[in-house]
Amino acid sequence: MIQAPVQYKGSIKAKIDEFNSLKAEEKTGAYWDKTNDAALSDVKKHIKDYYIDVQDHVCPYYRQQIVVDHNGAWDAEHIIPKDVRPDFMFEPENLCVSCKDCNGEKSNKNVLKNPGYEYKKVPRSPDAYIICHPHFDAYEEEIKVVNNPLFFIPKSDKGRKTIEICGLLRFMYKVSAYGDVPVDIADEIGELQSALADAPGAGEQALILTVIRDKCDEGIRIAQRARVANRIKQQNAQAA
Ligand SMILES: [Zn+2]
């Protein structure tokens, strides 16, 4: 959970006040991506630098630390998408940073329980959201993160929705698609992952995870053998 939302003052605040005073029809998500607006660039940099620091370089959706110095690895993330509610564009509690992959997956997908409801302000109740909110929800209560392979086990409906909306299964697919992992093994891993999400207890989860790890190892071993065999074949072809 992010400890404190970003604050604005001086020229940063002035630029945001200018945006907030626009007529409703002039506020669009595209405003954020305007180029050649130095004051806007300053605001965006302020927001990104602040959240990268306060989040300790951790993506709020897949919970991994990204250890890079430049802030280009990060996207400023509008939790309620800026195209859906451009008037919330600079609301501190609607902002954070996320990795580019989660941001891309999440895109303009709905995150609200009542998407049709015309909220006057950013809703502050976690119950208003169907995903694990970076500011208002405790991630550990919604999702368990398992490493090697990186894997996400939902603990609640919110957890399940977050995994779906932010595309967190991509890590499993990357492992299973690594090199030339046979399709049948990749498929089996996919099925095991569904079973894991539905497993009723910790015992079942641990068992399924063990099988997933074994399957991943098996797939990667086969892929590596295939790659070495290919390389030898190429060398022989060149020598001939
Ligand atoms: Zn992420």
Residues whose N, C-alpha, C, O or C-beta is under 5 A from the ligand:
A	BS01	ZN	C59 Y61 Y62 S98 C99 C102
